[in-house]
Amino acid sequence: MKIMLFDETPERSLFLRMTLERLGHEIVAEVSNPGALYDEVRKRNPDAIIIDTESPSRDTLEHLCLITESCPRPIVMFSHDANKESIREAVRAGVTAYIVDGLAAERIEPIIETAMARFEAFQSVQEELAQTRSKLSERKLVDRAKGILMTEKKISEDEAYRLLRKLAMDRSTSLGTVAEQVITFAKLLG
């Protein structure tokens, strides 16, 4: 696995780097400046990010938010800060696993595996949510288009749906696209 390490105190990350390499992971970057986090992730494309910190700084959390929004990946944070609000802020920023005082060599691999599994499960739920939203949006468009056709052509809802479906098949496009075209056309004429 390609891993990027982040630690504002680079000397401290030596143990973590050596442990990860011994476990067979490739360290693709070691970053100590929070401002460089996003650019390094884009450039190095790690499979996971591991952070070792006394307490996550506002700067670090802001850059993790950017990463989570644009190029999400599992993030494991080892910290000495057990403050509930610090943990919540880190999780909101995209941290998959927040470990307090747990940087023991034998625990690192299971922690990484757990973070990967949680990340994959979360990504799956996000994809399902996006698909559901897309289907709902398409359904609303189809319902509006059916209403327009029913009013303009004086036809039933079933007939309006069949007409939309036939147009979509004739044009080799989706029902949502045809519905959107009907709505746009009606606005132009209206």
Sequence and secondary structure as in RCSB ss.txt:
>XXXX:A:sequence
MKIMLFDETPERSLFLRMTLERLGHEIVAEVSNPGALYDEVRKRNPDAIIIDTESPSRDTLEHLCLITESCPRPI
VMFSHDANKESIREAVRAGVTAYIVDGLAAERIEPIIETAMARFEAFQSVQEELAQTRSKLSERKLVDRAKGILM
TEKKISEDEAYRLLRKLAMDRSTSLGTVAEQVITFAKLLG
>XXXX:A:secstr
 EEEEE SSGGGHHHHHHHHHHTT EEEEEE  GGGHHHHHHHH  SEEEEEESS  HHHHHHHHHHHHHS   E
EEEES   HHHHHHHHHTT SEEEES   HHHHHHHHHHHHHHHHHHHHHHHHHHHHHHHHHHHHHHHHHHHHHH
HHHT  HHHHHHHHHHHHHHTT  HHHHHHHHHHHHHHH 
